[in-house]
Amino acid sequence: MLTQLHAKTKLQLLFGFIAGLGFGFFLHKGGVAKYDVIIGQLLLRDFTVVKVMISAVITGMIGIYAMKALGWIKLHPKPGSAGMSIVGGLLFGVGFATLGYCPGTIAGALGNGYLDALAGMGGILIGAGLFAALFPRLRQSILSKGDFGDITIPRLLKVNEWFVIIPFGILLFLLLKWIESQGL
């Protein structure tokens, strides 16, 4: 079904644009594009961001694998490594803690008209450019350390994907309910 879409770049861009607008709308409605909410999360005072992210992970995980099961999409996991995870986590974490925004919420904050996000967006663009320039050298060194390929948890455990998705989804749902019950 969606293989025909794969050949149509303009249609893909349109779908991506619409999905991006929807994502931004839900970030806004969830309140996670506000600097105070994000800082509250980083200070472990306001768990709005965690609740929105857990909801998104559950929805996305079930939705993606349901579309795969229906034959609508094919998944092509990218190979990873410990080096990639560490460098990416550090860059994301430092940027998030410094700006008070992640790439998604900074776009939502810009859409809300928050001018502080404009400087952060400039930083993201400069950082992305620097990373792209350094990528060939980084790929040969730290990013290739601890290569674990394109393995997924179901493939690692040698089980059907749903034997991981359903229990993990239930655990995340229970965590979400627990966070809510604690008034966090």
C-alpha positions in Angstrom: 0.0 0.0 0.0 2.6 2.6 1.1 5.2 1.4 -1.4 3.7 3.6 -4.0 4.2 6.6 -1.6 7.8 5.7 -1.3 8.3 6.7 -5.0 6.6 10.0 -4.6 8.9 12.5 -2.9 6.5 15.5 -3.0 3.7 13.4 -1.4 6.1 12.2 1.3 7.1 15.8 2.1 3.4 16.7 2.3 2.7 13.8 4.7 5.8 14.8 6.7 4.6 18.4 6.9 1.1 17.4 8.0 2.5 15.0 10.6 4.8 17.7 11.8 1.9 20.1 12.2 0.0 17.5 14.1 3.0 16.7 16.3 3.5 20.5 17.0 -0.2 20.8 17.8 -0.1 17.9 20.3 3.1 19.3 21.9 1.3 22.6 22.3 -1.9 21.1 23.7 0.1 18.8 26.0 1.9 21.9 27.4 5.4 20.6 26.7 6.4 23.5 24.4 6.6 25.8 27.5 10.0 26.5 29.0 8.6 26.4 32.5 7.1 22.9 32.0 10.4 21.6 30.6 12.5 23.1 33.4 10.0 21.7 35.9 10.6 18.2 34.3 14.4 18.6 34.5 14.0 19.6 38.2 11.7 16.6 38.8 8.8 18.9 39.8 6.5 18.6 36.8 6.1 15.3 35.0 4.0 16.6 32.1 6.8 15.9 29.6 7.3 12.3 30.8 3.6 11.6 30.7 3.3 13.0 27.1 6.4 11.0 26.0 5.1 7.7 27.6 1.8 8.2 25.8 3.6 8.9 22.5 5.8 5.8 22.9 2.9 3.5 23.6 0.9 5.0 20.7 3.8 4.9 18.3 5.0 1.5 19.2 1.6 -0.1 18.7 0.8 1.9 15.6 4.1 1.3 13.8 4.0 -2.5 14.5 0.3 -2.7 13.6 1.0 -1.1 10.3 4.0 -3.5 9.8 1.7 -6.5 10.6 -0.8 -5.2 8.0 1.9 -5.0 5.4 1.6 -1.2 5.1 5.2 -0.5 6.0 8.6 -2.2 6.2 11.0 -1.3 9.0 14.6 -0.8 8.3 16.3 -0.3 11.7 19.5 1.7 11.5 22.7 0.2 12.9 23.8 1.5 16.2 26.8 1.5 18.6 27.6 2.4 22.2 29.7 5.3 20.8 26.7 6.7 18.9 24.4 6.3 21.9 26.9 8.0 24.2 27.7 10.9 21.9 24.1 11.4 20.9 22.9 11.2 24.5 25.5 13.7 25.7 24.8 16.2 22.9 21.0 15.9 23.4 21.3 16.1 27.2 23.7 19.1 27.3 21.6 20.9 24.7 18.3 20.1 26.5 19.7 21.1 29.9 21.2 24.3 28.5 18.3 25.5 26.3 15.4 24.0 28.3 14.1 22.7 25.0 14.6 19.6 22.8 14.4 19.8 19.0 10.7 19.0 18.9 9.7 21.4 21.8 11.9 24.2 20.5 10.0 24.1 17.2 6.7 24.1 19.2 8.0 27.0 21.2 8.8 28.9 18.1 5.3 28.2 16.8 4.0 29.6 20.1 6.0 32.8 19.5 8.6 32.3 22.3 11.6 34.4 21.2 14.0 32.6 23.6 13.5 29.5 21.4 14.8 31.5 18.4 18.4 31.6 19.8 18.2 27.9 20.7 17.1 27.1 17.1 20.2 28.9 15.9 22.3 26.8 18.2 20.7 23.6 17.0 21.4 24.6 13.4 25.0 25.5 14.1 25.5 22.3 16.1 24.0 20.2 13.4 26.3 21.8 10.8 29.3 21.2 13.0 28.4 17.6 13.6 27.8 17.1 9.9 31.2 18.5 9.1 32.9 16.4 11.7 30.9 13.2 11.0 33.3 11.5 8.6 36.1 11.7 11.2 33.8 10.8 14.1 32.4 7.8 12.2 35.9 6.3 11.9 36.6 6.8 15.6 34.2 7.1 18.5 30.9 6.5 16.7 32.0 3.0 15.6 33.0 1.9 19.1 30.8 -0.9 20.5 28.9 -1.6 17.3 25.7 -3.6 17.9 24.3 -3.5 14.4 20.6 -3.2 13.6 19.5 -5.6 16.3 16.1 -5.1 17.9 14.9 -6.5 21.2 12.6 -9.0 19.6 15.3 -10.3 17.3 17.8 -10.4 20.2 15.3 -12.5 22.2 14.2 -14.5 19.1 10.5 -13.9 19.7 7.6 -12.4 17.8 7.6 -8.6 18.1 4.2 -8.6 19.9 5.7 -10.7 22.8 7.8 -7.6 23.5 5.4 -4.8 22.5 2.4 -5.9 24.5 4.2 -6.4 27.9 6.3 -3.3 27.4 3.2 -1.3 26.4 1.4 -2.6 29.6 4.4 -1.7 31.8 4.5 1.8 30.3 0.8 2.2 30.8 1.1 1.1 34.4 4.0 3.5 34.9 1.8 6.3 33.4 -1.0 5.4 35.8 1.4 5.4 38.8 2.8 8.8 37.9 -0.8 10.1 37.7 -1.8 8.5 41.0 1.2 10.2 42.7 0.0 13.6 41.4 3.3 14.1 39.6 
